[in-house]
Amino acid sequence: MKTKKHPVDLPVANSTRENEAQQEIDSFLRALRSYPDRFAREPYLSFRQHLSSIVTAAHPSSTDE
């Protein structure tokens, strides 16, 4: 007889997802607050580029092991 495999809802996985979502929200809000000053210095910089630089600075690559 085959048994059905049910997905396991791990609290750790949920916590990790919540943490990642909160970091993404925090980065977006930081970019919203800081974009006007940066735009004054760099008027051709899009909000998307600014947000990308904020996210990149907050999450450095893990290649430096």
C-alpha positions in Angstrom: 0.0 0.0 0.0 1.3 3.4 -0.9 1.2 6.2 1.6 0.6 9.8 0.7 3.3 12.3 1.5 2.0 15.4 3.1 3.9 18.6 3.0 5.4 19.4 6.3 4.9 23.0 7.5 8.1 23.8 9.4 8.0 26.7 11.8 11.7 27.4 10.9 10.8 27.7 7.2 7.9 30.1 8.0 10.1 32.1 10.3 12.8 32.4 7.6 10.2 33.5 5.0 8.8 36.1 7.4 12.3 37.4 8.1 13.2 37.6 4.4 9.9 39.5 3.8 10.5 41.9 6.6 14.1 42.6 5.3 12.6 43.3 1.8 10.0 45.7 3.3 12.7 47.4 5.4 15.0 47.8 2.3 12.1 49.3 0.3 11.2 51.8 3.0 14.8 52.8 3.4 15.0 53.4 -0.4 11.8 55.5 -0.3 13.2 57.7 2.5 16.7 58.1 0.9 15.7 58.4 -2.8 14.9 62.2 -2.8 18.4 63.1 -1.5 20.1 60.7 -3.9 18.0 61.9 -6.8 19.0 65.5 -6.0 22.7 64.4 -6.5 22.0 62.0 -9.4 18.9 63.1 -11.3 19.2 60.4 -13.9 19.1 57.6 -11.3 15.8 55.7 -11.3 14.2 54.5 -8.2 14.7 50.9 -9.3 18.4 51.5 -9.6 18.5 53.2 -6.2 16.5 50.3 -4.6 18.8 47.8 -6.2 21.8 49.5 -4.6 20.1 49.5 -1.2 19.3 45.8 -1.5 22.7 44.9 -2.7 24.4 46.8 0.2 22.1 45.1 2.7 22.7 41.6 1.3 26.4 41.3 0.2 27.2 38.3 -1.9 28.2 35.1 -0.1 31.2 34.5 -2.4 33.6 35.8 0.3 34.0 32.6 2.2 
